Amino acid sequence: MRIIILDNSQQVAQRGAEIFCQQITNKPDSVIGLATGSTPISMYQALIAKYQQGEVSFSKVTSFNLDEYLGLDGKHPQSYRYFMNDKLFNHININSNQTHVPNGSSETPLTAGQEYEDQIANCGGIDIQLLGIGRNGHIGFNEPTSSLASRTRIKTLTKETIDDNARFFTDDEFQPTLSITMGIGTINQTRAVVLLATGDSKAQAIKDMVEGPISAMSPASALQMHPNAIIIIDEAAASLLSQTDLYKHIEQQQLTLQKT
């Protein structure tokens, strides 16, 4: 893992956007993996700004999102398809036919996972995948006890995740308890991963991911096995790490090498 510790959440978002822009500049037809949730929003705003300033074009990019609620169609305001359209796709020049989100309203949900895996494979695999992390260490909707070799499938959400997401739903509104999500094995097969985390509420999950044992109880810890995982966090999210000085030193050496 490459651990990048920055001062604040805005710097985290900006660094994430820079990495994705560099990927697309180097390979205009990149296949990028995207995520929803509160953490990526600032990064998407930074990407929109870079597009508007002419620094990056998404015209040849293909995207795949991590997950979607089961039982919500793409027009529902709480669906992740709606989120992506609202927060990113409607503001850049990406071809909507090249944006993919798991089908939360599939009439055959038990086969939807394999169909999504096939779509990813047919596009040559994902070049770079954006991730957030839940307080319980989940990535995508891979909750604790998820198989580290799992592929895209239906998952039951934990009570903690349901409670965390309840703020997005009104009291009389249907809140899904199931999702369709890329698996941990799917994520680890991507060519690069960028995980963003900010705030002290994520500090324990970050510590478990980076310094704990690889365990199904901390799904994100599986990223220790990824050959190209970049973890970008602010000081608050890094607050429980025991080797912060070492990580900062290593990153400084990495930046020095890149300049030579």
C-alpha positions as a LaTeX table, in Angstrom:
\begin{tabular}{lrrr}
\hline
Residue & $x$ (\AA) & $y$ (\AA) & $z$ (\AA) \\
\hline
Met1 & 0.00 & 0.00 & 0.00 \\
Arg2 & 1.03 & 3.55 & $-0.71$ \\
Ile3 & $-0.18$ & 5.70 & 2.19 \\
Ile4 & $-0.63$ & 9.42 & 1.50 \\
Ile5 & $-1.48$ & 11.52 & 4.56 \\
Leu6 & $-2.64$ & 15.08 & 3.84 \\
Asp7 & $-3.73$ & 17.96 & 6.03 \\
Asn8 & $-7.45$ & 18.05 & 5.27 \\
Ser9 & $-10.34$ & 16.60 & 3.29 \\
Gln10 & $-10.03$ & 19.12 & 0.45 \\
Gln11 & $-6.44$ & 18.10 & $-0.19$ \\
Val12 & $-7.55$ & 14.45 & $-0.21$ \\
Ala13 & $-10.18$ & 15.18 & $-2.85$ \\
Gln14 & $-7.75$ & 17.19 & $-4.97$ \\
Arg15 & $-5.06$ & 14.49 & $-4.89$ \\
Gly16 & $-7.60$ & 11.84 & $-5.87$ \\
Ala17 & $-8.76$ & 13.97 & $-8.80$ \\
Glu18 & $-5.18$ & 14.51 & $-9.93$ \\
Ile19 & $-4.50$ & 10.77 & $-9.99$ \\
Phe20 & $-7.63$ & 10.05 & $-12.04$ \\
Cys21 & $-6.86$ & 12.88 & $-14.45$ \\
Gln22 & $-3.34$ & 11.58 & $-14.94$ \\
Gln23 & $-4.73$ & 8.12 & $-15.68$ \\
Ile24 & $-7.12$ & 9.50 & $-18.31$ \\
Thr25 & $-4.43$ & 11.73 & $-19.81$ \\
Asn26 & $-2.11$ & 8.75 & $-20.18$ \\
Lys27 & $-4.91$ & 6.52 & $-21.50$ \\
Pro28 & $-7.90$ & 8.49 & $-22.86$ \\
Asp29 & $-10.03$ & 5.34 & $-23.21$ \\
Ser30 & $-9.47$ & 4.30 & $-19.60$ \\
Val31 & $-11.96$ & 2.08 & $-17.82$ \\
Ile32 & $-12.49$ & 3.71 & $-14.44$ \\
Gly33 & $-14.30$ & 2.38 & $-11.39$ \\
Leu34 & $-16.32$ & 4.88 & $-9.37$ \\
Ala35 & $-17.90$ & 5.04 & $-5.92$ \\
Thr36 & $-20.75$ & 6.84 & $-4.21$ \\
Gly37 & $-21.12$ & 8.19 & $-0.69$ \\
Ser38 & $-20.16$ & 11.51 & 0.87 \\
Thr39 & $-16.37$ & 11.18 & 0.55 \\
Pro40 & $-16.14$ & 11.08 & $-3.28$ \\
Ile41 & $-18.34$ & 14.15 & $-3.82$ \\
Ser42 & $-15.51$ & 16.65 & $-3.35$ \\
Met43 & $-13.32$ & 14.66 & $-5.73$ \\
Tyr44 & $-16.06$ & 14.68 & $-8.35$ \\
Gln45 & $-16.36$ & 18.45 & $-7.94$ \\
Ala46 & $-12.62$ & 18.71 & $-8.55$ \\
Leu47 & $-12.91$ & 16.52 & $-11.66$ \\
Ile48 & $-15.75$ & 18.68 & $-12.99$ \\
Ala49 & $-13.62$ & 21.78 & $-12.46$ \\
Lys50 & $-10.69$ & 20.20 & $-14.32$ \\
Tyr51 & $-13.00$ & 19.26 & $-17.21$ \\
Gln52 & $-14.43$ & 22.78 & $-17.37$ \\
Gln53 & $-10.90$ & 24.18 & $-17.43$ \\
Gly54 & $-10.00$ & 21.91 & $-20.34$ \\
Glu55 & $-7.53$ & 19.81 & $-18.36$ \\
Val56 & $-9.25$ & 16.47 & $-19.03$ \\
Ser57 & $-11.76$ & 14.90 & $-21.42$ \\
Phe58 & $-14.00$ & 11.97 & $-20.57$ \\
Ser59 & $-15.26$ & 11.41 & $-24.12$ \\
Lys60 & $-13.55$ & 8.02 & $-24.50$ \\
Val61 & $-13.82$ & 6.91 & $-20.87$ \\
Thr62 & $-15.88$ & 3.94 & $-19.72$ \\
Ser63 & $-17.01$ & 3.76 & $-16.10$ \\
Phe64 & $-18.26$ & 1.05 & $-13.76$ \\
Asn65 & $-19.72$ & 1.83 & $-10.35$ \\
Leu66 & $-19.11$ & $-0.33$ & $-7.32$ \\
Asp67 & $-22.64$ & $-0.93$ & $-6.17$ \\
Glu68 & $-26.34$ & $-0.11$ & $-6.14$ \\
Tyr69 & $-29.28$ & $-0.60$ & $-3.83$ \\
Leu70 & $-31.47$ & $-3.56$ & $-4.75$ \\
Gly71 & $-35.04$ & $-2.44$ & $-5.26$ \\
Leu72 & $-34.36$ & 1.09 & $-6.54$ \\
Asp73 & $-34.44$ & 2.01 & $-10.22$ \\
Gly74 & $-32.09$ & 4.60 & $-11.63$ \\
Lys75 & $-34.66$ & 7.40 & $-11.43$ \\
His76 & $-35.06$ & 7.10 & $-7.67$ \\
Pro77 & $-33.33$ & 10.05 & $-5.94$ \\
Gln78 & $-31.55$ & 7.69 & $-3.52$ \\
Ser79 & $-30.30$ & 5.30 & $-6.20$ \\
Tyr80 & $-26.61$ & 5.37 & $-6.98$ \\
Arg81 & $-27.33$ & 5.82 & $-10.69$ \\
Tyr82 & $-29.17$ & 9.03 & $-9.83$ \\
Phe83 & $-26.31$ & 10.07 & $-7.53$ \\
Met84 & $-23.70$ & 9.58 & $-10.25$ \\
Asn85 & $-25.72$ & 11.47 & $-12.85$ \\
Asp86 & $-26.29$ & 14.34 & $-10.42$ \\
Lys87 & $-22.79$ & 14.54 & $-8.92$ \\
Leu88 & $-20.64$ & 13.81 & $-11.99$ \\
Phe89 & $-21.97$ & 12.44 & $-15.28$ \\
Asn90 & $-24.33$ & 15.32 & $-16.10$ \\
His91 & $-21.46$ & 17.80 & $-15.75$ \\
Ile92 & $-18.77$ & 16.19 & $-17.94$ \\
Asn93 & $-18.54$ & 14.95 & $-21.52$ \\
Ile94 & $-18.78$ & 11.24 & $-20.76$ \\
Asn95 & $-20.99$ & 9.12 & $-23.05$ \\
Ser96 & $-23.90$ & 7.97 & $-20.90$ \\
Asn97 & $-23.92$ & 4.64 & $-22.77$ \\
Gln98 & $-20.41$ & 4.05 & $-21.43$ \\
Thr99 & $-21.40$ & 4.53 & $-17.79$ \\
His100 & $-22.37$ & 1.39 & $-15.92$ \\
Val101 & $-24.06$ & 0.98 & $-12.54$ \\
Pro102 & $-25.34$ & $-2.38$ & $-11.26$ \\
Asn103 & $-29.02$ & $-2.83$ & $-12.09$ \\
Gly104 & $-30.88$ & $-2.38$ & $-8.83$ \\
Ser105 & $-34.22$ & $-3.08$ & $-10.46$ \\
Ser106 & $-33.16$ & $-6.25$ & $-12.29$ \\
Glu107 & $-35.91$ & $-8.82$ & $-12.66$ \\
Thr108 & $-33.24$ & $-11.52$ & $-12.28$ \\
Pro109 & $-31.06$ & $-10.19$ & $-9.45$ \\
Leu110 & $-29.33$ & $-13.50$ & $-8.80$ \\
Thr111 & $-27.80$ & $-13.44$ & $-12.29$ \\
Ala112 & $-27.19$ & $-9.66$ & $-12.41$ \\
Gly113 & $-23.83$ & $-10.04$ & $-10.68$ \\
Gln114 & $-22.36$ & $-12.33$ & $-13.28$ \\
Glu115 & $-23.75$ & $-10.12$ & $-16.04$ \\
Tyr116 & $-21.92$ & $-7.16$ & $-14.50$ \\
Glu117 & $-18.70$ & $-9.17$ & $-14.24$ \\
Asp118 & $-19.07$ & $-10.05$ & $-17.94$ \\
Gln119 & $-19.49$ & $-6.38$ & $-18.85$ \\
Ile120 & $-16.30$ & $-5.48$ & $-17.00$ \\
Ala121 & $-14.40$ & $-8.31$ & $-18.67$ \\
Asn122 & $-15.70$ & $-7.33$ & $-22.12$ \\
Cys123 & $-14.24$ & $-3.84$ & $-21.59$ \\
Gly124 & $-10.83$ & $-5.27$ & $-20.72$ \\
Gly125 & $-11.04$ & $-4.84$ & $-16.95$ \\
Ile126 & $-10.90$ & $-1.75$ & $-14.76$ \\
Asp127 & $-7.78$ & 0.41 & $-14.96$ \\
Ile128 & $-8.32$ & 2.36 & $-11.76$ \\
Gln129 & $-10.96$ & 1.95 & $-9.05$ \\
Leu130 & $-12.11$ & 4.62 & $-6.60$ \\
Leu131 & $-13.09$ & 3.43 & $-3.13$ \\
Gly132 & $-14.37$ & 4.84 & 0.11 \\
Ile133 & $-14.43$ & 2.89 & 3.36 \\
Gly134 & $-17.21$ & 2.34 & 5.87 \\
Arg135 & $-16.79$ & 2.69 & 9.62 \\
Asn136 & $-16.92$ & $-1.09$ & 9.84 \\
Gly137 & $-14.27$ & $-1.47$ & 7.13 \\
His138 & $-16.59$ & $-2.27$ & 4.26 \\
Ile139 & $-15.59$ & $-1.44$ & 0.69 \\
Gly140 & $-18.40$ & $-1.28$ & $-1.81$ \\
Phe141 & $-21.15$ & $-3.09$ & 0.08 \\
Asn142 & $-18.81$ & $-5.90$ & 1.10 \\
Glu143 & $-19.69$ & $-6.00$ & 4.78 \\
Pro144 & $-17.63$ & $-7.77$ & 7.47 \\
Thr145 & $-17.46$ & $-11.56$ & 6.93 \\
Ser146 & $-17.56$ & $-11.09$ & 3.14 \\
Ser147 & $-15.38$ & $-13.55$ & 1.25 \\
Leu148 & $-12.06$ & $-12.03$ & 0.24 \\
Ala149 & $-12.45$ & $-13.82$ & $-3.11$ \\
Ser150 & $-16.03$ & $-12.65$ & $-3.71$ \\
Arg151 & $-17.33$ & $-11.41$ & $-7.04$ \\
Thr152 & $-20.24$ & $-9.11$ & $-7.92$ \\
Arg153 & $-23.33$ & $-10.40$ & $-6.11$ \\
Ile154 & $-26.29$ & $-9.61$ & $-3.85$ \\
Lys155 & $-25.34$ & $-8.61$ & $-0.30$ \\
Thr156 & $-27.35$ & $-8.04$ & 2.86 \\
Leu157 & $-26.52$ & $-4.72$ & 4.49 \\
Thr158 & $-25.55$ & $-4.67$ & 8.15 \\
Lys159 & $-27.63$ & $-2.71$ & 10.65 \\
Glu160 & $-24.70$ & $-0.31$ & 11.06 \\
Thr161 & $-24.64$ & 0.48 & 7.33 \\
Ile162 & $-28.43$ & 0.80 & 7.20 \\
Asp163 & $-28.34$ & 3.18 & 10.17 \\
Asp164 & $-25.50$ & 5.20 & 8.59 \\
Asn165 & $-27.50$ & 5.59 & 5.37 \\
Ala166 & $-30.88$ & 6.20 & 7.02 \\
Arg167 & $-30.25$ & 9.98 & 6.94 \\
Phe168 & $-30.76$ & 9.89 & 3.17 \\
Phe169 & $-34.28$ & 8.44 & 3.43 \\
Thr170 & $-37.45$ & 9.95 & 4.90 \\
Asp171 & $-39.29$ & 8.09 & 7.65 \\
Asp172 & $-42.07$ & 6.95 & 5.29 \\
Glu173 & $-39.72$ & 6.02 & 2.44 \\
Phe174 & $-38.60$ & 2.51 & 1.52 \\
Gln175 & $-34.98$ & 1.98 & 2.54 \\
Pro176 & $-33.34$ & $-1.04$ & 0.93 \\
Thr177 & $-31.66$ & $-3.68$ & 3.07 \\
Leu178 & $-30.05$ & $-5.47$ & 0.13 \\
Ser179 & $-27.55$ & $-4.31$ & $-2.47$ \\
Ile180 & $-25.70$ & $-5.55$ & $-5.51$ \\
Thr181 & $-21.97$ & $-4.91$ & $-5.21$ \\
Met182 & $-18.65$ & $-5.68$ & $-6.81$ \\
Gly183 & $-16.89$ & $-8.31$ & $-4.74$ \\
Ile184 & $-13.58$ & $-7.99$ & $-2.96$ \\
Gly185 & $-12.06$ & $-10.32$ & $-5.55$ \\
Thr186 & $-13.42$ & $-8.06$ & $-8.31$ \\
Ile187 & $-11.88$ & $-4.99$ & $-6.66$ \\
Asn188 & $-8.53$ & $-6.67$ & $-6.16$ \\
Gln189 & $-8.43$ & $-7.59$ & $-9.85$ \\
Thr190 & $-8.42$ & $-3.94$ & $-10.91$ \\
Arg191 & $-5.08$ & $-2.56$ & $-12.08$ \\
Ala192 & $-5.03$ & 0.22 & $-9.49$ \\
Val193 & $-7.09$ & 1.25 & $-6.48$ \\
Val194 & $-7.45$ & 4.72 & $-4.94$ \\
Leu195 & $-9.15$ & 4.75 & $-1.54$ \\
Leu196 & $-10.15$ & 8.08 & 0.02 \\
Ala197 & $-11.01$ & 8.53 & 3.69 \\
Thr198 & $-11.42$ & 11.60 & 5.88 \\
Gly199 & $-12.42$ & 12.30 & 9.44 \\
Asp200 & $-11.79$ & 10.63 & 12.77 \\
Ser201 & $-14.87$ & 8.41 & 12.37 \\
Lys202 & $-12.86$ & 6.43 & 9.80 \\
Ala203 & $-9.68$ & 6.23 & 11.89 \\
Gln204 & $-10.26$ & 2.74 & 13.31 \\
Ala205 & $-11.26$ & 1.32 & 9.94 \\
Ile206 & $-8.10$ & 2.80 & 8.40 \\
Lys207 & $-5.89$ & 1.35 & 11.14 \\
Asp208 & $-7.46$ & $-2.09$ & 10.70 \\
Met209 & $-7.04$ & $-1.89$ & 6.93 \\
Val210 & $-3.42$ & $-0.74$ & 6.92 \\
Glu211 & $-1.88$ & $-2.25$ & 10.05 \\
Gly212 & $-4.23$ & $-5.04$ & 11.06 \\
Pro213 & $-4.25$ & $-8.62$ & 9.84 \\
Ile214 & $-5.93$ & $-9.48$ & 6.55 \\
Ser215 & $-9.36$ & $-10.56$ & 7.72 \\
Ala216 & $-12.91$ & $-10.91$ & 6.46 \\
Met217 & $-13.92$ & $-8.91$ & 9.54 \\
Ser218 & $-12.11$ & $-5.93$ & 7.97 \\
Pro219 & $-12.96$ & $-6.28$ & 4.26 \\
Ala220 & $-10.72$ & $-3.36$ & 3.27 \\
Ser221 & $-7.70$ & $-5.18$ & 4.72 \\
Ala222 & $-7.77$ & $-7.32$ & 1.56 \\
Leu223 & $-6.24$ & $-4.32$ & $-0.20$ \\
Gln224 & $-2.95$ & $-5.28$ & 1.46 \\
Met225 & $-2.81$ & $-7.93$ & $-1.29$ \\
His226 & $-3.41$ & $-5.43$ & $-4.11$ \\
Pro227 & $-0.22$ & $-4.66$ & $-6.07$ \\
Asn228 & $-1.14$ & $-1.00$ & $-6.65$ \\
Ala229 & $-3.31$ & 0.38 & $-3.84$ \\
Ile230 & $-3.09$ & 4.09 & $-3.02$ \\
Ile231 & $-4.64$ & 5.16 & 0.28 \\
Ile232 & $-5.25$ & 8.92 & 0.56 \\
Ile233 & $-6.35$ & 10.12 & 3.98 \\
Asp234 & $-6.37$ & 13.26 & 6.09 \\
Glu235 & $-4.72$ & 13.67 & 9.46 \\
Ala236 & $-7.92$ & 12.83 & 11.31 \\
Ala237 & $-8.41$ & 9.52 & 9.49 \\
Ala238 & $-4.73$ & 8.73 & 10.10 \\
Ser239 & $-4.89$ & 9.51 & 13.81 \\
Leu240 & $-4.82$ & 5.90 & 15.05 \\
Leu241 & $-2.04$ & 4.66 & 12.78 \\
Ser242 & 1.11 & 3.72 & 14.67 \\
Gln243 & 3.57 & 4.44 & 11.85 \\
Thr244 & 2.49 & 7.81 & 10.48 \\
Asp245 & 6.02 & 9.25 & 10.44 \\
Leu246 & 7.20 & 6.25 & 8.44 \\
Tyr247 & 4.37 & 6.55 & 5.92 \\
Lys248 & 5.07 & 10.25 & 5.42 \\
His249 & 8.79 & 9.55 & 4.97 \\
Ile250 & 8.10 & 6.83 & 2.41 \\
Glu251 & 5.73 & 9.11 & 0.49 \\
Gln252 & 8.33 & 11.88 & 0.44 \\
Gln253 & 10.87 & 9.46 & $-1.01$ \\
Gln254 & 8.30 & 8.35 & $-3.58$ \\
Leu255 & 7.74 & 11.94 & $-4.68$ \\
Thr256 & 11.50 & 12.49 & $-4.91$ \\
Leu257 & 11.87 & 9.44 & $-7.14$ \\
Gln258 & 9.09 & 10.66 & $-9.43$ \\
Lys259 & 10.98 & 13.91 & $-10.00$ \\
Thr260 & 14.18 & 12.16 & $-11.10$ \\
\hline
\end{tabular}
